[in-house]
C-alpha cells in the first residue's frame, strides 16, 4: 500500500487503469485463494471423514485390543495360577523323586540281601542234596547188605533144618548102633545095658521133643555103613560151624549197619545246621 501510495500518475486514466489492473490481480488472487480454500475445505472434509473413519476403526481396534488385553490378562492370571500349581507339583514331584531314590536304594540293598540269602539257601540246598545222596547211597548199600543178610538168614534157617534132620538121623543111627551092639552082648549084660540105654534114650527123646518136633522116621530101614556114619558126622560138624559163622556175621553186620546209619544221620545234621540257619534267619526277617 505504501508503495502504491508513492506512485505518481500523470492523469486519471492511467491511475484508473493501474487500479483496475491491481483489482484484477487481487481478484485473480482472491479467486485462486477461494479455489484453494474450497479445495482445502473439500480436502479437509475428506480428511475429516477419513480421520473419523480412522478414529472409528481405531476405537474398534482399541475396544478389540482392550478385550484382547483383558482376555490376555485373565489368561495371564490363570497361567500364573497354573504356574504356581506347577511349581507346587514340581516341588512335590522332587520330594517324591527323592523318596523314590531312597526307596530304590533300599530296594537294591534288599535285593542284594535277598540274592545273598538265595545263594546261601542254594548252597545249603546243594549240601543237603549231597548229604541226601550220600544217605541214599548208604541206605541202598544197607538195603543190599540187608538183602544179603536176609538171604544168609534164610540159608541159616535151611541149614538149621538140615542140621536138625541130620541130628535126627545121627540119633537114629546111634540108637540103631546101640541096638546092634546090645544084640551082640550076653543076656544079662544086654538086659543091664538095655535098661541103661533105654533110660538115656528116653531122656534124650524128651529133650529133643521139648526143643523141636522130630519127624517120623522108619526104623526098619537098611543098616548104614560106618563110612556113611562118619560122612554124616562130618557134614553135621561143618553145618554147625557154618551156622556159627553166619550168626557171627549177622551180628557184626547189624552193628555195622547201626553205626553207618547213625554216623550218616549225625553227619547230615551237622552239615545242614550251620548252612540252613542263615537262610532261615534271613527268611524270618
MOLIN-V910787 format. One record per residue. N is the residue number from 1. SS is DSSP state (A for helix, B for strand, O for the rest). PHI is phi in whole degrees, 0 to 359 (none if undefined). OMEGA is omega in radians with two decimals (999 if undefined). Layout:
n ss phi omega
N SS PHI OMEGA
N SS PHI OMEGA
This chain:
n ss phi omega
1 O none 3.13
2 A 294 3.11
3 A 295 3.13
4 A 293 -3.12
5 A 288 -3.11
6 O 276 -3.11
7 O 277 3.11
8 O 252 3.14
9 O 258 3.14
10 O 277 -3.14
11 O 215 -3.11
12 A 288 -3.09
13 A 296 3.12
14 A 296 3.12
15 A 291 3.14
16 A 294 3.13
17 A 297 3.13
18 A 297 -3.11
19 A 290 3.07
20 A 293 3.12
21 A 296 3.13
22 A 294 3.13
23 A 295 3.09
24 A 298 3.11
25 A 297 3.12
26 A 296 3.13
27 A 295 3.10
28 A 298 3.11
29 A 296 3.14
30 A 295 3.11
31 A 298 3.13
32 A 296 -3.13
33 A 294 3.10
34 A 297 3.13
35 A 296 3.10
36 A 296 3.12
37 A 295 3.11
38 A 299 3.10
39 A 298 3.12
40 A 296 3.12
41 A 299 -3.13
42 A 298 -3.14
43 A 295 3.13
44 A 293 3.07
45 A 296 3.11
46 A 297 3.10
47 A 297 3.12
48 A 296 3.10
49 A 297 3.11
50 A 296 3.12
51 A 296 3.11
52 A 297 3.10
53 A 297 3.12
54 A 295 3.12
55 A 296 3.10
56 A 299 3.11
57 A 298 3.14
58 A 294 3.09
59 A 297 3.08
60 A 299 3.12
61 A 297 3.13
62 A 297 3.10
63 A 299 3.13
64 A 298 3.12
65 A 294 3.10
66 A 296 3.09
67 A 298 3.11
68 A 298 3.11
69 A 295 3.10
70 A 297 3.10
71 A 298 3.13
72 A 296 3.11
73 A 295 3.09
74 A 297 3.10
75 A 297 3.11
76 A 297 3.10
77 A 296 3.12
78 A 296 3.10
79 A 294 3.09
80 A 295 3.10
81 A 296 3.10
82 A 298 3.13
83 A 296 3.08
84 A 297 3.09
85 A 297 3.13
86 A 296 3.09
87 A 298 3.10
88 A 297 3.11
89 A 298 3.12
90 A 296 3.10
91 A 296 3.10
92 A 296 3.11
93 A 294 3.08
94 A 297 3.08
95 A 297 3.12
96 A 296 3.12
97 A 295 3.11
98 A 296 3.09
99 A 295 3.12
100 A 295 3.09
101 A 297 3.10
102 A 298 3.12
103 A 297 3.11
104 A 297 3.10
105 A 297 3.11
106 A 296 3.13
107 A 294 3.10
108 A 296 3.08
109 A 295 3.11
110 A 295 3.12
111 A 294 3.09
112 A 297 3.10
113 A 297 3.12
114 A 296 3.10
115 A 296 3.10
116 A 296 3.11
117 A 295 3.10
118 A 296 3.09
119 A 298 3.11
120 A 297 3.14
121 A 294 3.10
122 A 295 3.10
123 A 297 3.12
124 A 294 3.11
125 A 295 3.10
126 A 297 3.13
127 A 296 3.13
128 A 295 3.11
129 A 296 3.10
130 A 296 3.12
131 A 295 3.10
132 A 295 3.10
133 A 297 3.09
134 A 297 3.12
135 A 295 3.12
136 A 295 3.11
137 A 297 3.10
138 A 296 3.13
139 A 294 3.11
140 A 295 3.10
141 A 296 3.10
142 A 294 3.10
143 A 296 3.10
144 A 298 3.12
145 A 297 3.12
146 A 294 3.10
147 A 297 3.09
148 A 297 3.12
149 A 295 3.11
150 A 296 3.09
151 A 296 3.10
152 A 293 3.09
153 A 295 3.08
154 A 299 3.09
155 A 297 3.11
156 A 297 3.12
157 A 297 3.11
158 A 296 3.11
159 A 294 3.08
160 A 297 3.11
161 A 297 3.09
162 A 298 3.13
163 A 298 3.12
164 A 296 3.12
165 A 296 3.13
166 A 294 3.09
167 A 296 3.09
168 A 297 3.13
169 A 294 3.10
170 A 296 3.10
171 A 297 3.11
172 A 297 3.13
173 A 295 3.11
174 A 296 3.12
175 A 297 3.12
176 A 295 3.12
177 A 296 3.10
178 A 296 3.12
179 A 296 -3.14
180 A 292 3.11
181 A 293 3.13
182 A 291 3.10
183 A 293 -3.12
184 A 281 -3.10
185 O 282 3.04
186 O 294 -3.02
187 A 292 -3.10
188 A 293 3.10
189 A 294 3.12
190 A 297 -3.13
191 A 294 -3.13
192 A 294 3.14
193 A 295 3.12
194 A 295 3.11
195 A 294 3.14
196 A 296 -3.11
197 A 294 3.12
198 A 293 3.10
199 A 294 -3.13
200 A 295 -3.11
201 A 292 3.12
202 A 293 3.09
203 A 296 3.13
204 A 296 3.12
205 A 295 3.11
206 A 296 3.13
207 A 298 -3.14
208 A 293 3.12
209 A 292 3.10
210 A 290 -3.12
211 A 281 -3.10
212 O 226 3.08
213 O 265 -3.08
214 O 291 3.08
215 O 282 3.13
216 O 285 -3.13
217 O 241 3.10
218 O 265 -3.10
219 O 279 -3.12
220 O 259 3.13
221 O 278 -3.07
222 O 289 3.13
223 O 295 -3.10
224 O 261 -3.12
225 O 286 3.11
226 A 299 3.12
227 A 297 3.10
228 A 294 3.12
229 A 296 3.14
230 A 297 3.12
231 A 297 3.13
232 A 296 3.11
233 A 295 3.10
234 A 297 3.12
235 A 297 3.14
236 A 296 3.13
237 A 295 3.08
238 A 298 3.13
239 A 295 3.11
240 A 296 3.10
241 A 297 3.12
242 A 297 3.13
243 A 297 3.10
244 A 297 3.10
245 A 297 3.10
246 A 296 3.11
247 A 296 3.11
248 A 296 3.11
249 A 296 3.12
250 A 297 3.11
251 A 297 3.14
252 A 297 3.12
253 A 294 3.10
254 A 298 3.13
255 A 296 3.12
256 A 296 3.13
257 A 296 3.10
258 A 296 3.14
259 A 296 -3.13
260 A 296 -3.11
261 A 295 3.13
262 A 293 3.12
263 A 294 3.11
264 A 295 -3.13
265 A 294 3.12
266 A 296 -3.13
267 A 295 3.12
268 A 294 3.12
269 A 293 -3.13
270 A 292 3.12
271 A 280 -3.11
272 A 274 -3.06
273 A 296 -3.07
274 A 291 -3.10
275 A 269 -3.13
276 A 278 -3.10
277 A 296 3.14
278 A 297 -3.13
279 A 296 3.12
280 A 292 3.10
281 A 296 3.11
282 A 292 3.13
283 A 291 3.12
284 A 293 3.06
285 O 296 999
